[in-house]
Amino acid sequence: MPILLWKRKQDYYYKDLLQHASSFGRSTSRGVKEKAKHLALERYMKRYLDGHAHSEPAKKSECTSMPDGDKKFARSRRPLDVPVHLEHSKKSESTPTPDGDHPRRHHDVQADGDQEFVYPWKGIVANIQTEWKEGKKVAESGSKLRDEFLRKGFNPLKVFPLWGYRGHPGFAIVEFKNDWAGFNNAMSFEKSFEVEHCGKRDYYGHENPGNKLYGWVARSDDYNSRGFIGDHLKKNANLKTISAKEAEDWRKASKLELNKYPHEQEFAS
């Protein structure tokens, strides 16, 4: 893998990187093996990343509220103030979440600015309305939430309600595809909650979150949290940065493309 392609300080955007790969791959002064790798990158980007790079975000959706078990939509009238990065207030840091999940301040950004996401990509839904039934808390099935998110265009694979000794704690995990389309859907899922002030910071910043659903994409602080959320994520996923995922995909694509041209590898060697 050419180091110049993946130096983290290189600020290539999609079009710049595509142009670079195309020009390098067709250069007459480069070696056959290097040209093959760049052409493989170009093919990979056009095949797998072009739609992701130019896709429009999902339509803005409203926070879901579920009074008396009936899902409705309520638009927030608060002024729009969406944070770029989550920073818990002092108040939210000391406020435990239901059943022991604390918003601990684990840094989900590496020294080079690369965020750590839970992988495969997962979303978190909080404040699901519950009721007591036969000594345990119960709520609507995860399939109903999944269908709701499908209608909004987020394309989740599954929604797993979390369970504890008291029953449903009011949280669920949303599973997305582990490719870039899944990541795009997960980020659109998160943004739809943020623009309605129903994101992660909003949830932890409210003493009384009402009956609205809150949601966000799972990152390292969720993964490392104590309680139902952290336990589930540790058992079913790991942490991965975007650059690590890109490099992993590049290695796989490069290997597949180079295997198509064994004569070029022999010639280059």
N, C-alpha and C positions, 0 to 999 in steps of 0.2 A: 504494500500500500504506500503510495507516494506520501511522504510526510507533509509536503507542502499543501496537500489537499485538506489535511485535518489539523493543522496548527490552530489551536483555539483562538489565537490572537488574530487570525485571518478573518476578516469580516465579510465573507462572501455571502451575498444574497442569492436567491434561487437563480435569477437570470444571469448574474455574474458567474456563478459556478458552472452553469450550463454552458455559457459561452467559453469559459476557460477549458472545460473538458472537451468541447467540440474543436476548439482551435489547437489544443495540445495534441488531441488524437489524430488530427489531420496534418500535423506538422511534418515536413520532410526532413527536418534535422534531428528528430527524436528517434530513440530506439524502438524496435518493434514491440517489445514487451511493455514499455511505458505507454506507447500509443494504444496498445490493446487494452490496458487498464483504464485509460481515459475514455476510450470509446465505450467500454463496458459501463463506466459511470454515466456517460451521456445516455446510453440506452436505458439504464436503470432509472434515471431521473425522469426521462420522458414517459416511461411505462408506469412507474409507481408513484412519482411525486408531483407530476404536472397537475393532476386534478386536485391534489391536496394544496399545492401552492397557490392555485388560482380560485379555489372553491370559495363560495360566499358563505358567511356564517349562517347558522340556522336562524330562522325567524325569531324575533324577540318574543319570549313567552312570559307569562305572568306567574307569580308565585301561586302555588297550589295551596288552598286551604281546605280543610276537611271537617267542617262543623257537623257534629252528630253523625260522622261516618260518611257524609255525602260530599264528594269532591266538587269544589267550585273554584273560581278564580277571582282573586282580589288584587287590583292594581294598587301599588303603594303610591301615596301622594307626597312622600318625602322627596326632597331635592336630590338629584342624581349626584353621587359622590363616590365613584367606584375606585378603590385603591388599586394601585399597580401590584404591590406586594403586601401580603398580610402582615400586619403588625398588631399583636394583641395589646389592648390597653392594660394599664395596671389593674383596672377593675376586672377585666376578663381573665387575667392571669390567675387571680385568686379564686375565681368562681368555678367550682367543679361542675362537670356536665353530668347528666343523669347516669346513675349506676357506675360511677367511678372513672369515666373518661375525662381526664383533665387536659385542657389546652396548654400543654407544656411547650416551652419555647425552644424546641429543637430547631436548629438551623437547617432549612431545606435547600439552601443555596451554597454551592461549593465556593472555594476561594476564587475561582475564575468566573463566578457568576452563573454556573450551570446548575439548574435546579434538579433535585432528586425527586422523582415521581415513583409512586407505587406501580410496579409492573408485574403482570399485565395491567394495563390502565384500568383504574377503578374510581368510581365516584362514591360519595357518601351522601346519604339523605338523612336529615335529622328532623326531630320534632314531629315524627309520625304520631298521629293521635291514637291513643290506646284506651282501653276500658277494662275494668276488672270483670273476669268471668271465671267462676269456679276456682277462685283463689289465685288466679294468675292474670297478668296483663295480656290482652290480645289486641290485634289490629287487623286491618284488611290485608289480603294476601299480597305477596310480592309481585305476582303476575299482573295485578291491577295497576301497580305503579309502573311496571315494565310497559304495559300497553299505553299508559299515559305518556311516557317518554318516547315511545315509538311514534305516537301521533304528533309529537312536537319535533320529530325528525332527528332525535339523538341516537337512534338505532342501538339500544343496549341489547346485550345478549341475554342477561338474566338480572334479576333483582333478588338479593338474599336478605330477608329480614333477620336481624340478629336476635338471639335468644339467650336468656339467662335463667337463673333459678327462680326469678319472679315472673318469668315470661318475656314478653316483648319490651325491650328497653326504649323503643322509639327511634331506633336507628336501622338503616338498611344499607347494604353495599350494592352498588351498581357495577356490573361487569361489562366492559366494552371489548371489542376485538383488539388483539395485541399488535395490530399494524398501524400505519399512519392515519388511515381513515378512522380507525377507532380512537386514536389520540385526538383527531380533529373533532369527532363527535363528543368526546369527553370534555374538551375545552369549551365547546359550544354549550354543553350541558351546564358547566360551571358559570359561564358568562350570563346565561339566561337567568340564573339566580342572583348574580351580582348586580345586574342592572335594575333589579327590583328590590335591592337591599335585603336579599334573602341569602346572602353568601356566608362564608365561614366566619368572617369577622363580625358580621351582623348577628349571627346566632350566638356566638360567645359573648357578645357585648350586651345582650338583652337579659335582664333578670326575668322578664316575662315575654317569651317569644310569640305568644298568642297561639293561633291554630294554623299558622302557615307552615308549609314545608320549607326547609333550608337545604341547600346542597352545594357541594364543591368537589373538586378532583382531589383524590388522596395523594398526599405527599409524605415526606419523611417524618414530619411532626405527628401526623396521624398514625403512621406506622410504628413510631416509638412511644405512642401514648399508652397509658395504663387503662385497662378495662376491655370492654367488648370489642371496640373498634380495633385497637392495637393487637389484641389477641388474634382476631380473625385475619387481619392483614399479614401478620407474621406467619401464620399457618398456610396461607394461600398465595403469597406473593413475595416479592423482594423489592429492593430499591434500584433504580436505574436512572442515570442522567440522559438528557436528550442526545448529547454528543456520543455517549456510549452506545445508545441505540442506533444512531446514524452510522457509527463506525462498524458496528456489528452487521448491519444490513449491507454496508458497502463491501465488507469482506465476503459475505455470502454471495452477493451479486457478482463481485469480481471473480470469485472462484468458479461460479457457474458459467460466466462468459468466457473465461480463459479455457475452461474445459471444452468449449465448442471449437477452439482453434489450437489443438495440440501441436500442429506443425509450426505455428508461430512461436510457441514456447520453446520448441526444440531449436528453432532457428536463432531465437534470442539468447539461448544458453550457449 
